[in-house]
């Protein structure tokens, strides 16, 4: 079930970028989930836009991907339109 607060065009773009980064890093959902000691469904729900991530989770995910959170945030921000509705 998709929730309104996780289906804005900007959030869709951000999550799509996160998925692309995960795949670029050669990780499956299960691999990433194991790195953060969560079930695969945790990653699946994020990627399927069933739950939002908070800033602390974002930092944990970036580090689990082997990336600097600031660099990942810059990459995600660069993929978003200038005008963002939340």
C-alpha positions in Angstrom: 0.0 0.0 0.0 1.5 3.3 -1.1 1.2 6.2 1.3 0.6 9.8 0.2 3.6 11.1 2.1 6.1 8.8 0.3 4.8 9.3 -3.2 5.6 12.9 -4.0 7.6 13.3 -7.3 10.6 14.5 -5.3 10.6 11.6 -2.9 10.1 9.2 -5.8 13.2 10.7 -7.5 15.2 10.5 -4.2 14.3 6.8 -3.6 15.0 5.9 -7.2 18.4 7.5 -6.8 19.0 5.5 -3.6 18.1 2.3 -5.4 20.5 3.1 -8.3 23.3 3.8 -5.8 22.7 0.5 -4.0 22.8 -1.4 -7.3 25.9 0.6 -8.4 27.5 -0.6 -5.2 26.7 -4.2 -6.2 24.5 -4.8 -3.2 21.1 -6.6 -3.0 18.4 -5.4 -0.6 19.4 -8.4 1.6 23.1 -7.4 1.6 22.3 -3.8 2.6 19.8 -4.9 5.3 22.4 -7.3 6.8 24.9 -4.4 7.0 22.5 -2.4 9.2 21.1 -5.4 11.1 17.6 -5.0 9.8 15.4 -7.5 7.9 15.3 -7.2 4.1 11.8 -6.0 4.4 13.1 -2.8 5.9 15.0 -1.9 2.7 12.1 -3.2 0.6 9.6 -0.9 2.3 11.8 2.1 1.7 12.4 1.2 -1.9 8.7 0.4 -2.5 7.8 3.8 -1.0 5.9 2.2 1.9 8.0 4.0 4.5 10.1 7.2 4.7 13.6 7.3 6.1 14.7 9.8 8.6 18.0 11.6 8.6 19.7 9.2 11.0 18.6 6.2 8.9 19.9 8.0 5.8 23.3 8.4 7.5 23.3 4.7 8.5 22.3 3.7 5.0 25.0 5.9 3.3 27.7 4.4 5.6 26.5 0.9 4.9 26.8 1.6 1.2 30.4 2.7 1.9 29.7 6.3 1.1 30.1 9.6 2.9 26.6 10.8 3.9 27.4 14.3 2.7 28.4 13.0 -0.7 25.3 10.9 -1.1 23.1 13.8 0.0 24.7 16.0 -2.6 24.2 13.3 -5.3 20.5 12.9 -4.3 20.0 16.7 -4.1 21.4 17.1 -7.5 18.9 14.6 -8.9 15.9 16.6 -7.6 14.1 19.4 -9.4 14.7 23.0 -8.1 11.1 23.3 -7.0 10.2 20.6 -4.5 6.7 20.0 -3.1 6.5 17.9 0.1 
